[in-house]
Amino acid sequence: MMQLSKTILITGGLSDIGRVVAQTFAREGYAVALNYRHDPHEAEAFTSSLIQDWKAPHAIACQGDIRSRKETAKLFDRVYEAFGKLDVLINNAGINRDKAFIEMSDDEWDTVISTILTGTFLCSHEFARRYEGTTGNIINMGAVTAIKGRKNGANYCSARAGVLALTKCMALELAPNIRVNTVTPGRIDTKELRARYGFDEAHNRSRYEQDIPLARMGKPEDIATMMLFLVESGKYITGQNFFVDGGLFMR
């Protein structure tokens, strides 16, 4: 087993944000473990590019359903087998199953809650139980709607609100050896948002950007930069929620 100085696991690693986070940390010398559920060929190709194009010392793709304790434990076993340790966990996995509250099914509720909230708990639990160092990091993905809500998203908003509370609880209990924070994106230019709001049409994008004080959509790189800051520089920060939204939601 090779000796690796810095290691990271990213769940939801094939999403637009997950990919850029992986590339950003690879460039900084991190060995990267990428968790995904589907598309093994795509995952293997991307992890190869992390080594070839982004100079990661090592990168692996780990398929697994983080809603399951058994599969999550196997995921962490695989990472420790490959890396020998894990320094940073990014809980990025998420899913939408939008439906009007009155019409929402039990399955639509359970799928979103189990992926976002339970998945964050299970991964963080496995990380914390195994971690033996003094500078560990857990970064959770947040959402503005966790605070202000939105129509047709009771499952998603509730799950993300739970993540905010879980972040604070973990930060209190895992200190001082593991810092725990949430990064909350605003309107980030991803495939999902482009498809949902028709951003290929200039007038749709312009309408969506006009109430953002910094006058542009965010980029996945903006999220990755904040995460890298929290890990590398924010040594006295824990239990916090950081908005990366161009000033859209100020509090």
Residue pairs with C-beta under 8 A, 6 or more apart in sequence:
1 82
1 83
1 84
2 57
2 58
3 84
4 31
4 57
4 58
4 83
4 84
4 85
5 29
6 25
6 28
6 29
6 30
6 31
6 87
6 88
7 30
7 31
7 32
7 33
7 79
7 83
7 85
7 86
7 87
7 88
8 22
8 25
8 30
8 31
8 32
8 33
8 86
8 87
8 88
8 89
8 90
9 33
9 35
9 62
9 75
9 76
9 79
9 86
9 88
9 89
9 90
9 123
9 127
10 18
10 21
10 22
10 25
10 32
10 33
10 34
10 35
10 90
10 92
11 18
11 35
11 66
11 89
11 90
11 91
11 92
11 93
11 119
11 123
12 18
12 35
12 36
12 92
12 93
12 94
12 141
13 19
13 22
13 34
13 35
13 36
13 43
13 46
13 61
13 92
14 34
14 36
14 38
14 39
14 42
14 43
14 46
15 92
15 94
15 190
16 188
16 190
16 191
16 192
16 220
17 92
17 141
17 185
17 188
17 190
17 220
17 223
17 224
18 34
18 90
18 92
19 46
19 220
20 219
20 220
20 221
20 223
20 224
21 90
21 92
21 220
21 223
21 224
21 227
22 32
22 34
22 46
22 50
22 54
22 59
23 50
23 54
23 224
24 221
24 224
24 225
24 227
24 228
25 32
25 56
25 88
25 224
25 227
25 228
25 231
26 32
26 50
26 51
26 54
26 55
26 56
26 59
27 54
27 55
27 56
28 228
28 232
29 55
29 56
29 57
30 56
30 57
30 88
31 56
31 57
31 58
31 59
31 82
31 83
32 47
32 50
32 56
32 58
32 59
32 60
33 59
33 60
33 61
33 62
33 78
33 79
33 82
33 83
33 86
34 43
34 46
34 47
34 50
34 59
34 60
34 61
34 62
35 62
35 63
35 64
35 66
35 75
35 93
36 43
36 61
36 62
36 63
37 63
37 64
37 65
40 61
40 63
43 61
43 63
44 61
46 61
47 59
47 60
47 61
48 59
50 56
50 59
51 57
51 58
51 59
58 82
58 83
60 78
60 79
60 82
62 75
62 78
62 79
64 71
64 72
64 74
64 75
65 71
65 72
66 72
66 75
66 93
66 115
66 119
66 122
66 123
67 114
67 115
67 118
67 119
67 122
68 122
69 122
72 119
72 122
72 123
72 126
73 126
75 123
75 126
76 86
76 123
76 126
76 127
76 130
79 86
80 86
80 130
85 132
85 133
86 127
86 130
86 131
87 133
87 135
87 136
87 137
88 136
88 137
88 138
88 139
88 231
89 123
89 124
89 127
89 137
89 138
89 139
90 139
90 141
90 227
91 119
91 120
91 123
91 124
91 138
91 139
91 140
91 141
91 163
92 141
93 115
93 116
93 119
94 115
94 116
94 141
94 156
95 111
95 112
95 115
95 116
96 112
96 153
96 156
96 192
97 108
97 111
97 112
97 155
97 156
98 152
98 153
98 156
99 105
99 108
99 152
99 155
100 151
100 152
101 152
101 154
104 154
104 155
108 155
109 154
109 155
111 155
112 155
112 156
112 159
113 155
113 158
113 159
113 162
115 159
116 156
116 159
116 160
116 162
116 163
117 158
117 159
117 162
117 163
117 166
120 140
120 163
120 166
121 166
124 138
124 140
124 166
124 170
124 180
127 136
127 138
127 178
128 136
128 138
128 170
128 174
128 178
131 177
131 178
133 177
134 176
134 177
135 177
135 235
136 174
136 177
136 178
136 179
137 178
137 179
137 180
137 181
137 230
137 231
138 170
138 174
138 178
138 179
138 180
138 181
139 180
139 181
139 182
139 183
139 227
139 230
139 231
140 163
140 166
140 167
140 180
140 181
140 182
140 183
141 163
141 182
141 183
141 184
141 185
142 160
142 163
142 164
142 182
142 183
142 184
142 185
142 241
143 156
143 157
143 160
143 184
143 185
144 184
144 185
144 186
144 243
144 245
144 248
144 249
145 153
145 156
145 157
145 160
146 157
146 160
146 161
146 163
146 164
146 184
147 161
147 164
147 249
147 251
148 249
149 157
150 157
163 182
164 182
164 241
167 180
167 181
167 182
167 239
167 241
168 239
170 178
170 180
171 179
171 180
171 181
171 238
171 239
172 239
174 180
175 238
179 230
179 234
179 235
179 237
179 238
180 238
180 239
181 230
181 234
181 237
181 238
181 239
181 240
181 241
181 242
182 240
182 241
182 242
183 223
183 226
183 227
183 230
183 241
183 242
183 244
184 241
184 242
184 243
184 244
184 245
185 218
185 222
185 223
185 244
185 245
186 212
186 218
186 243
186 244
186 245
186 246
186 248
186 249
187 193
187 208
187 209
187 212
187 217
187 218
187 245
187 246
187 248
188 217
188 218
188 219
188 220
188 222
188 223
189 199
189 217
189 218
189 219
189 220
190 220
193 199
193 217
194 200
197 204
197 208
198 204
199 205
199 208
199 217
205 217
208 217
209 215
209 216
209 217
211 248
212 245
212 246
212 247
212 248
213 246
213 247
213 248
214 246
214 247
215 246
216 246
218 244
218 245
218 246
222 244
223 244
226 242
226 244
230 237
230 242
243 249
243 250
243 251
